[in-house]
Amino acid sequence: MSDEFVVICPYCGEAVEIYVEPDVKGSFVQDCEVCCSPWRVRVSGRGEDRSVDVGRADGSE
């Protein structure tokens, strides 16, 4: 099971690999490593079926 996910920044469009702790559920805010804009990271599922989605966290979503 991998805890690393590749996501696309909703601001700059770059593919970024992020690490999400195995016990994390729900959502949290993290900055893009490329453009430093804030993401809302949503973690759903568990185990092998876990998925990660990112969206803007600047109030424009």
mmCIF file of the N, C-alpha and C atoms, coordinates in Angstrom:
data_MODEL
# 
_entry.id   MODEL 
# 
loop_
_atom_site.group_PDB 
_atom_site.id 
_atom_site.type_symbol 
_atom_site.label_atom_id 
_atom_site.label_alt_id 
_atom_site.label_comp_id 
_atom_site.label_asym_id 
_atom_site.label_entity_id 
_atom_site.label_seq_id 
_atom_site.pdbx_PDB_ins_code 
_atom_site.Cartn_x 
_atom_site.Cartn_y 
_atom_site.Cartn_z 
_atom_site.occupancy 
_atom_site.B_iso_or_equiv 
_atom_site.pdbx_formal_charge 
_atom_site.auth_seq_id 
_atom_site.auth_comp_id 
_atom_site.auth_asym_id 
_atom_site.auth_atom_id 
_atom_site.pdbx_PDB_model_num 
ATOM 1   N N  . MET A 1 1  ? 0.849   -1.176 0.000   1.00 0.00 ? 1  MET A N  1 
ATOM 2   C CA . MET A 1 1  ? 0.000   0.000  0.000   1.00 0.00 ? 1  MET A CA 1 
ATOM 3   C C  . MET A 1 1  ? 0.893   1.238  0.000   1.00 0.00 ? 1  MET A C  1 
ATOM 4   N N  . SER A 1 2  ? 0.605   2.138  -0.895  1.00 0.00 ? 2  SER A N  1 
ATOM 5   C CA . SER A 1 2  ? 1.400   3.365  -0.991  1.00 0.00 ? 2  SER A CA 1 
ATOM 6   C C  . SER A 1 2  ? 0.686   4.509  -0.292  1.00 0.00 ? 2  SER A C  1 
ATOM 7   N N  . ASP A 1 3  ? 1.467   5.308  0.405   1.00 0.00 ? 3  ASP A N  1 
ATOM 8   C CA . ASP A 1 3  ? 0.920   6.487  1.064   1.00 0.00 ? 3  ASP A CA 1 
ATOM 9   C C  . ASP A 1 3  ? 1.323   7.746  0.317   1.00 0.00 ? 3  ASP A C  1 
ATOM 10  N N  . GLU A 1 4  ? 1.858   7.573  -0.900  1.00 0.00 ? 4  GLU A N  1 
ATOM 11  C CA . GLU A 1 4  ? 2.229   8.707  -1.734  1.00 0.00 ? 4  GLU A CA 1 
ATOM 12  C C  . GLU A 1 4  ? 1.261   8.780  -2.902  1.00 0.00 ? 4  GLU A C  1 
ATOM 13  N N  . PHE A 1 5  ? 0.817   9.996  -3.187  1.00 0.00 ? 5  PHE A N  1 
ATOM 14  C CA . PHE A 1 5  ? -0.173  10.224 -4.227  1.00 0.00 ? 5  PHE A CA 1 
ATOM 15  C C  . PHE A 1 5  ? 0.304   11.346 -5.132  1.00 0.00 ? 5  PHE A C  1 
ATOM 16  N N  . VAL A 1 6  ? 0.038   11.230 -6.418  1.00 0.00 ? 6  VAL A N  1 
ATOM 17  C CA . VAL A 1 6  ? 0.349   12.307 -7.354  1.00 0.00 ? 6  VAL A CA 1 
ATOM 18  C C  . VAL A 1 6  ? -0.941  13.084 -7.581  1.00 0.00 ? 6  VAL A C  1 
ATOM 19  N N  . VAL A 1 7  ? -0.880  14.394 -7.321  1.00 0.00 ? 7  VAL A N  1 
ATOM 20  C CA . VAL A 1 7  ? -2.039  15.264 -7.497  1.00 0.00 ? 7  VAL A CA 1 
ATOM 21  C C  . VAL A 1 7  ? -1.655  16.394 -8.442  1.00 0.00 ? 7  VAL A C  1 
ATOM 22  N N  . ILE A 1 8  ? -2.656  17.004 -9.055  1.00 0.00 ? 8  ILE A N  1 
ATOM 23  C CA . ILE A 1 8  ? -2.437  18.141 -9.948  1.00 0.00 ? 8  ILE A CA 1 
ATOM 24  C C  . ILE A 1 8  ? -2.859  19.410 -9.219  1.00 0.00 ? 8  ILE A C  1 
ATOM 25  N N  . CYS A 1 9  ? -1.946  20.368 -9.124  1.00 0.00 ? 9  CYS A N  1 
ATOM 26  C CA . CYS A 1 9  ? -2.255  21.624 -8.446  1.00 0.00 ? 9  CYS A CA 1 
ATOM 27  C C  . CYS A 1 9  ? -3.350  22.367 -9.204  1.00 0.00 ? 9  CYS A C  1 
ATOM 28  N N  . PRO A 1 10 ? -4.426  22.784 -8.504  1.00 0.00 ? 10 PRO A N  1 
ATOM 29  C CA . PRO A 1 10 ? -5.510  23.502 -9.178  1.00 0.00 ? 10 PRO A CA 1 
ATOM 30  C C  . PRO A 1 10 ? -5.134  24.940 -9.549  1.00 0.00 ? 10 PRO A C  1 
ATOM 31  N N  . TYR A 1 11 ? -3.977  25.404 -9.119  1.00 0.00 ? 11 TYR A N  1 
ATOM 32  C CA . TYR A 1 11 ? -3.519  26.757 -9.444  1.00 0.00 ? 11 TYR A CA 1 
ATOM 33  C C  . TYR A 1 11 ? -2.524  26.752 -10.606 1.00 0.00 ? 11 TYR A C  1 
ATOM 34  N N  . CYS A 1 12 ? -1.415  26.007 -10.453 1.00 0.00 ? 12 CYS A N  1 
ATOM 35  C CA . CYS A 1 12 ? -0.350  26.070 -11.464 1.00 0.00 ? 12 CYS A CA 1 
ATOM 36  C C  . CYS A 1 12 ? -0.374  24.899 -12.443 1.00 0.00 ? 12 CYS A C  1 
ATOM 37  N N  . GLY A 1 13 ? -1.156  23.869 -12.161 1.00 0.00 ? 13 GLY A N  1 
ATOM 38  C CA . GLY A 1 13 ? -1.290  22.742 -13.077 1.00 0.00 ? 13 GLY A CA 1 
ATOM 39  C C  . GLY A 1 13 ? -0.159  21.730 -13.020 1.00 0.00 ? 13 GLY A C  1 
ATOM 40  N N  . GLU A 1 14 ? 0.784   21.898 -12.093 1.00 0.00 ? 14 GLU A N  1 
ATOM 41  C CA . GLU A 1 14 ? 1.901   20.963 -11.968 1.00 0.00 ? 14 GLU A CA 1 
ATOM 42  C C  . GLU A 1 14 ? 1.473   19.688 -11.250 1.00 0.00 ? 14 GLU A C  1 
ATOM 43  N N  . ALA A 1 15 ? 2.058   18.558 -11.658 1.00 0.00 ? 15 ALA A N  1 
ATOM 44  C CA . ALA A 1 15 ? 1.853   17.303 -10.951 1.00 0.00 ? 15 ALA A CA 1 
ATOM 45  C C  . ALA A 1 15 ? 2.816   17.276 -9.766  1.00 0.00 ? 15 ALA A C  1 
ATOM 46  N N  . VAL A 1 16 ? 2.282   17.029 -8.581  1.00 0.00 ? 16 VAL A N  1 
ATOM 47  C CA . VAL A 1 16 ? 3.081   17.044 -7.355  1.00 0.00 ? 16 VAL A CA 1 
ATOM 48  C C  . VAL A 1 16 ? 2.804   15.765 -6.582  1.00 0.00 ? 16 VAL A C  1 
ATOM 49  N N  . GLU A 1 17 ? 3.867   15.123 -6.099  1.00 0.00 ? 17 GLU A N  1 
ATOM 50  C CA . GLU A 1 17 ? 3.701   13.926 -5.277  1.00 0.00 ? 17 GLU A CA 1 
ATOM 51  C C  . GLU A 1 17 ? 3.625   14.342 -3.818  1.00 0.00 ? 17 GLU A C  1 
ATOM 52  N N  . ILE A 1 18 ? 2.574   13.889 -3.129  1.00 0.00 ? 18 ILE A N  1 
ATOM 53  C CA . ILE A 1 18 ? 2.432   14.212 -1.710  1.00 0.00 ? 18 ILE A CA 1 
ATOM 54  C C  . ILE A 1 18 ? 2.344   12.917 -0.903  1.00 0.00 ? 18 ILE A C  1 
ATOM 55  N N  . TYR A 1 19 ? 2.784   12.992 0.333   1.00 0.00 ? 19 TYR A N  1 
ATOM 56  C CA . TYR A 1 19 ? 2.699   11.870 1.264   1.00 0.00 ? 19 TYR A CA 1 
ATOM 57  C C  . TYR A 1 19 ? 1.553   12.144 2.234   1.00 0.00 ? 19 TYR A C  1 
ATOM 58  N N  . VAL A 1 20 ? 0.703   11.144 2.429   1.00 0.00 ? 20 VAL A N  1 
ATOM 59  C CA . VAL A 1 20 ? -0.404  11.259 3.365   1.00 0.00 ? 20 VAL A CA 1 
ATOM 60  C C  . VAL A 1 20 ? -0.281  10.111 4.364   1.00 0.00 ? 20 VAL A C  1 
ATOM 61  N N  . GLU A 1 21 ? -0.177  10.460 5.639   1.00 0.00 ? 21 GLU A N  1 
ATOM 62  C CA . GLU A 1 21 ? -0.060  9.454  6.704   1.00 0.00 ? 21 GLU A CA 1 
ATOM 63  C C  . GLU A 1 21 ? -1.185  8.421  6.574   1.00 0.00 ? 21 GLU A C  1 
ATOM 64  N N  . PRO A 1 22 ? -0.904  7.156  6.872   1.00 0.00 ? 22 PRO A N  1 
ATOM 65  C CA . PRO A 1 22 ? -1.910  6.093  6.714   1.00 0.00 ? 22 PRO A CA 1 
ATOM 66  C C  . PRO A 1 22 ? -3.186  6.302  7.527   1.00 0.00 ? 22 PRO A C  1 
ATOM 67  N N  . ASP A 1 23 ? -3.104  6.983  8.673   1.00 0.00 ? 23 ASP A N  1 
ATOM 68  C CA . ASP A 1 23 ? -4.280  7.143  9.531   1.00 0.00 ? 23 ASP A CA 1 
ATOM 69  C C  . ASP A 1 23 ? -5.045  8.445  9.288   1.00 0.00 ? 23 ASP A C  1 
ATOM 70  N N  . VAL A 1 24 ? -4.637  9.243  8.292   1.00 0.00 ? 24 VAL A N  1 
ATOM 71  C CA . VAL A 1 24 ? -5.313  10.519 8.016   1.00 0.00 ? 24 VAL A CA 1 
ATOM 72  C C  . VAL A 1 24 ? -6.626  10.268 7.276   1.00 0.00 ? 24 VAL A C  1 
ATOM 73  N N  . LYS A 1 25 ? -7.691  10.922 7.764   1.00 0.00 ? 25 LYS A N  1 
ATOM 74  C CA . LYS A 1 25 ? -9.011  10.865 7.127   1.00 0.00 ? 25 LYS A CA 1 
ATOM 75  C C  . LYS A 1 25 ? -9.556  12.278 7.070   1.00 0.00 ? 25 LYS A C  1 
ATOM 76  N N  . GLY A 1 26 ? -10.490 12.538 6.186   1.00 0.00 ? 26 GLY A N  1 
ATOM 77  C CA . GLY A 1 26 ? -11.107 13.857 6.107   1.00 0.00 ? 26 GLY A CA 1 
ATOM 78  C C  . GLY A 1 26 ? -10.310 14.805 5.243   1.00 0.00 ? 26 GLY A C  1 
ATOM 79  N N  . SER A 1 27 ? -10.170 16.056 5.693   1.00 0.00 ? 27 SER A N  1 
ATOM 80  C CA . SER A 1 27 ? -9.472  17.039 4.867   1.00 0.00 ? 27 SER A CA 1 
ATOM 81  C C  . SER A 1 27 ? -8.525  17.886 5.709   1.00 0.00 ? 27 SER A C  1 
ATOM 82  N N  . PHE A 1 28 ? -7.545  18.458 5.010   1.00 0.00 ? 28 PHE A N  1 
ATOM 83  C CA . PHE A 1 28 ? -6.576  19.350 5.637   1.00 0.00 ? 28 PHE A CA 1 
ATOM 84  C C  . PHE A 1 28 ? -6.050  20.302 4.576   1.00 0.00 ? 28 PHE A C  1 
ATOM 85  N N  . VAL A 1 29 ? -5.368  21.360 5.001   1.00 0.00 ? 29 VAL A N  1 
ATOM 86  C CA . VAL A 1 29 ? -4.811  22.346 4.071   1.00 0.00 ? 29 VAL A CA 1 
ATOM 87  C C  . VAL A 1 29 ? -3.310  22.131 3.971   1.00 0.00 ? 29 VAL A C  1 
ATOM 88  N N  . GLN A 1 30 ? -2.812  22.157 2.735   1.00 0.00 ? 30 GLN A N  1 
ATOM 89  C CA . GLN A 1 30 ? -1.381  22.013 2.471   1.00 0.00 ? 30 GLN A CA 1 
ATOM 90  C C  . GLN A 1 30 ? -1.035  22.931 1.313   1.00 0.00 ? 30 GLN A C  1 
ATOM 91  N N  . ASP A 1 31 ? 0.145   23.520 1.343   1.00 0.00 ? 31 ASP A N  1 
ATOM 92  C CA . ASP A 1 31 ? 0.581   24.398 0.254   1.00 0.00 ? 31 ASP A CA 1 
ATOM 93  C C  . ASP A 1 31 ? 1.243   23.603 -0.863  1.00 0.00 ? 31 ASP A C  1 
ATOM 94  N N  . CYS A 1 32 ? 1.054   24.064 -2.095  1.00 0.00 ? 32 CYS A N  1 
ATOM 95  C CA . CYS A 1 32 ? 1.710   23.482 -3.257  1.00 0.00 ? 32 CYS A CA 1 
ATOM 96  C C  . CYS A 1 32 ? 3.216   23.698 -3.136  1.00 0.00 ? 32 CYS A C  1 
ATOM 97  N N  . GLU A 1 33 ? 3.992   22.649 -3.399  1.00 0.00 ? 33 GLU A N  1 
ATOM 98  C CA . GLU A 1 33 ? 5.452   22.761 -3.338  1.00 0.00 ? 33 GLU A CA 1 
ATOM 99  C C  . GLU A 1 33 ? 6.010   23.602 -4.477  1.00 0.00 ? 33 GLU A C  1 
ATOM 100 N N  . VAL A 1 34 ? 5.232   23.773 -5.544  1.00 0.00 ? 34 VAL A N  1 
ATOM 101 C CA . VAL A 1 34 ? 5.702   24.513 -6.717  1.00 0.00 ? 34 VAL A CA 1 
ATOM 102 C C  . VAL A 1 34 ? 5.356   25.994 -6.615  1.00 0.00 ? 34 VAL A C  1 
ATOM 103 N N  . CYS A 1 35 ? 4.051   26.312 -6.434  1.00 0.00 ? 35 CYS A N  1 
ATOM 104 C CA . CYS A 1 35 ? 3.616   27.711 -6.461  1.00 0.00 ? 35 CYS A CA 1 
ATOM 105 C C  . CYS A 1 35 ? 3.217   28.270 -5.091  1.00 0.00 ? 35 CYS A C  1 
ATOM 106 N N  . CYS A 1 36 ? 3.245   27.431 -4.061  1.00 0.00 ? 36 CYS A N  1 
ATOM 107 C CA . CYS A 1 36 ? 2.944   27.822 -2.668  1.00 0.00 ? 36 CYS A CA 1 
ATOM 108 C C  . CYS A 1 36 ? 1.492   28.220 -2.418  1.00 0.00 ? 36 CYS A C  1 
ATOM 109 N N  . SER A 1 37 ? 0.593   27.948 -3.344  1.00 0.00 ? 37 SER A N  1 
ATOM 110 C CA . SER A 1 37 ? -0.829  28.250 -3.139  1.00 0.00 ? 37 SER A CA 1 
ATOM 111 C C  . SER A 1 37 ? -1.455  27.179 -2.249  1.00 0.00 ? 37 SER A C  1 
ATOM 112 N N  . PRO A 1 38 ? -2.477  27.531 -1.462  1.00 0.00 ? 38 PRO A N  1 
ATOM 113 C CA . PRO A 1 38 ? -3.078  26.573 -0.516  1.00 0.00 ? 38 PRO A CA 1 
ATOM 114 C C  . PRO A 1 38 ? -4.060  25.608 -1.180  1.00 0.00 ? 38 PRO A C  1 
ATOM 115 N N  . TRP A 1 39 ? -3.919  24.339 -0.843  1.00 0.00 ? 39 TRP A N  1 
ATOM 116 C CA . TRP A 1 39 ? -4.832  23.300 -1.311  1.00 0.00 ? 39 TRP A CA 1 
ATOM 117 C C  . TRP A 1 39 ? -5.714  22.846 -0.155  1.00 0.00 ? 39 TRP A C  1 
ATOM 118 N N  . ARG A 1 40 ? -6.911  22.423 -0.468  1.00 0.00 ? 40 ARG A N  1 
ATOM 119 C CA . ARG A 1 40 ? -7.734  21.651 0.460   1.00 0.00 ? 40 ARG A CA 1 
ATOM 120 C C  . ARG A 1 40 ? -7.563  20.211 -0.006  1.00 0.00 ? 40 ARG A C  1 
ATOM 121 N N  . VAL A 1 41 ? -6.896  19.401 0.804   1.00 0.00 ? 41 VAL A N  1 
ATOM 122 C CA . VAL A 1 41 ? -6.645  17.996 0.477   1.00 0.00 ? 41 VAL A CA 1 
ATOM 123 C C  . VAL A 1 41 ? -7.733  17.165 1.137   1.00 0.00 ? 41 VAL A C  1 
ATOM 124 N N  . ARG A 1 42 ? -8.440  16.357 0.334   1.00 0.00 ? 42 ARG A N  1 
ATOM 125 C CA . ARG A 1 42 ? -9.504  15.498 0.852   1.00 0.00 ? 42 ARG A CA 1 
ATOM 126 C C  . ARG A 1 42 ? -9.067  14.043 0.701   1.00 0.00 ? 42 ARG A C  1 
ATOM 127 N N  . VAL A 1 43 ? -9.110  13.328 1.811   1.00 0.00 ? 43 VAL A N  1 
ATOM 128 C CA . VAL A 1 43 ? -8.720  11.922 1.829   1.00 0.00 ? 43 VAL A CA 1 
ATOM 129 C C  . VAL A 1 43 ? -9.977  11.093 2.070   1.00 0.00 ? 43 VAL A C  1 
ATOM 130 N N  . SER A 1 44 ? -10.219 10.137 1.199   1.00 0.00 ? 44 SER A N  1 
ATOM 131 C CA . SER A 1 44 ? -11.394 9.281  1.368   1.00 0.00 ? 44 SER A CA 1 
ATOM 132 C C  . SER A 1 44 ? -11.000 7.820  1.186   1.00 0.00 ? 44 SER A C  1 
ATOM 133 N N  . GLY A 1 45 ? -11.850 6.952  1.669   1.00 0.00 ? 45 GLY A N  1 
ATOM 134 C CA . GLY A 1 45 ? -11.580 5.521  1.601   1.00 0.00 ? 45 GLY A CA 1 
ATOM 135 C C  . GLY A 1 45 ? -10.569 5.110  2.655   1.00 0.00 ? 45 GLY A C  1 
ATOM 136 N N  . ARG A 1 46 ? -10.155 3.848  2.577   1.00 0.00 ? 46 ARG A N  1 
ATOM 137 C CA . ARG A 1 46 ? -9.132  3.372  3.503   1.00 0.00 ? 46 ARG A CA 1 
ATOM 138 C C  . ARG A 1 46 ? -8.421  2.169  2.916   1.00 0.00 ? 46 ARG A C  1 
ATOM 139 N N  . GLY A 1 47 ? -7.265  1.893  3.461   1.00 0.00 ? 47 GLY A N  1 
ATOM 140 C CA . GLY A 1 47 ? -6.478  0.767  2.964   1.00 0.00 ? 47 GLY A CA 1 
ATOM 141 C C  . GLY A 1 47 ? -6.092  0.979  1.509   1.00 0.00 ? 47 GLY A C  1 
ATOM 142 N N  . GLU A 1 48 ? -6.225  -0.072 0.719   1.00 0.00 ? 48 GLU A N  1 
ATOM 143 C CA . GLU A 1 48 ? -5.871  -0.025 -0.706  1.00 0.00 ? 48 GLU A CA 1 
ATOM 144 C C  . GLU A 1 48 ? -6.821  0.856  -1.513  1.00 0.00 ? 48 GLU A C  1 
ATOM 145 N N  . ASP A 1 49 ? -8.003  1.144  -0.976  1.00 0.00 ? 49 ASP A N  1 
ATOM 146 C CA . ASP A 1 49 ? -9.013  1.924  -1.690  1.00 0.00 ? 49 ASP A CA 1 
ATOM 147 C C  . ASP A 1 49 ? -8.983  3.408  -1.330  1.00 0.00 ? 49 ASP A C  1 
ATOM 148 N N  . ARG A 1 50 ? -7.903  3.856  -0.715  1.00 0.00 ? 50 ARG A N  1 
ATOM 149 C CA . ARG A 1 50 ? -7.802  5.257  -0.318  1.00 0.00 ? 50 ARG A CA 1 
ATOM 150 C C  . ARG A 1 50 ? -7.533  6.128  -1.536  1.00 0.00 ? 50 ARG A C  1 
ATOM 151 N N  . SER A 1 51 ? -8.177  7.297  -1.573  1.00 0.00 ? 51 SER A N  1 
ATOM 152 C CA . SER A 1 51 ? -7.944  8.245  -2.662  1.00 0.00 ? 51 SER A CA 1 
ATOM 153 C C  . SER A 1 51 ? -7.768  9.645  -2.093  1.00 0.00 ? 51 SER A C  1 
ATOM 154 N N  . VAL A 1 52 ? -7.067  10.477 -2.850  1.00 0.00 ? 52 VAL A N  1 
ATOM 155 C CA . VAL A 1 52 ? -6.777  11.844 -2.437  1.00 0.00 ? 52 VAL A CA 1 
ATOM 156 C C  . VAL A 1 52 ? -7.184  12.773 -3.565  1.00 0.00 ? 52 VAL A C  1 
ATOM 157 N N  . ASP A 1 53 ? -7.856  13.862 -3.203  1.00 0.00 ? 53 ASP A N  1 
ATOM 158 C CA . ASP A 1 53 ? -8.295  14.866 -4.163  1.00 0.00 ? 53 ASP A CA 1 
ATOM 159 C C  . ASP A 1 53 ? -7.883  16.233 -3.622  1.00 0.00 ? 53 ASP A C  1 
ATOM 160 N N  . VAL A 1 54 ? -7.421  17.119 -4.499  1.00 0.00 ? 54 VAL A N  1 
ATOM 161 C CA . VAL A 1 54 ? -7.065  18.469 -4.045  1.00 0.00 ? 54 VAL A CA 1 
ATOM 162 C C  . VAL A 1 54 ? -7.900  19.510 -4.782  1.00 0.00 ? 54 VAL A C  1 
ATOM 163 N N  . GLY A 1 55 ? -8.208  20.578 -4.070  1.00 0.00 ? 55 GLY A N  1 
ATOM 164 C CA . GLY A 1 55 ? -8.938  21.707 -4.634  1.00 0.00 ? 55 GLY A CA 1 
ATOM 165 C C  . GLY A 1 55 ? -8.383  22.989 -4.048  1.00 0.00 ? 55 GLY A C  1 
ATOM 166 N N  . ARG A 1 56 ? -8.871  24.100 -4.529  1.00 0.00 ? 56 ARG A N  1 
ATOM 167 C CA . ARG A 1 56 ? -8.413  25.394 -4.023  1.00 0.00 ? 56 ARG A CA 1 
ATOM 168 C C  . ARG A 1 56 ? -8.875  25.594 -2.579  1.00 0.00 ? 56 ARG A C  1 
ATOM 169 N N  . ALA A 1 57 ? -8.024  26.212 -1.769  1.00 0.00 ? 57 ALA A N  1 
ATOM 170 C CA . ALA A 1 57 ? -8.375  26.482 -0.368  1.00 0.00 ? 57 ALA A CA 1 
ATOM 171 C C  . ALA A 1 57 ? -8.239  27.978 -0.093  1.00 0.00 ? 57 ALA A C  1 
ATOM 172 N N  . ASP A 1 58 ? -8.539  28.794 -1.107  1.00 0.00 ? 58 ASP A N  1 
ATOM 173 C CA . ASP A 1 58 ? -8.414  30.246 -0.945  1.00 0.00 ? 58 ASP A CA 1 
ATOM 174 C C  . ASP A 1 58 ? -9.764  30.941 -0.847  1.00 0.00 ? 58 ASP A C  1 
ATOM 175 N N  . GLY A 1 59 ? -10.824 30.138 -0.670  1.00 0.00 ? 59 GLY A N  1 
ATOM 176 C CA . GLY A 1 59 ? -12.157 30.685 -0.562  1.00 0.00 ? 59 GLY A CA 1 
ATOM 177 C C  . GLY A 1 59 ? -12.878 30.834 -1.893  1.00 0.00 ? 59 GLY A C  1 
ATOM 178 N N  . SER A 1 60 ? -12.226 30.495 -2.993  1.00 0.00 ? 60 SER A N  1 
ATOM 179 C CA . SER A 1 60 ? -12.838 30.660 -4.314  1.00 0.00 ? 60 SER A CA 1 
ATOM 180 C C  . SER A 1 60 ? -13.541 29.394 -4.801  1.00 0.00 ? 60 SER A C  1 
ATOM 181 N N  . GLU A 1 61 ? -13.454 28.318 -4.037  1.00 0.00 ? 61 GLU A N  1 
ATOM 182 C CA . GLU A 1 61 ? -14.039 27.068 -4.501  1.00 0.00 ? 61 GLU A CA 1 
ATOM 183 C C  . GLU A 1 61 ? -15.525 26.990 -4.329  1.00 0.00 ? 61 GLU A C  1 
# 
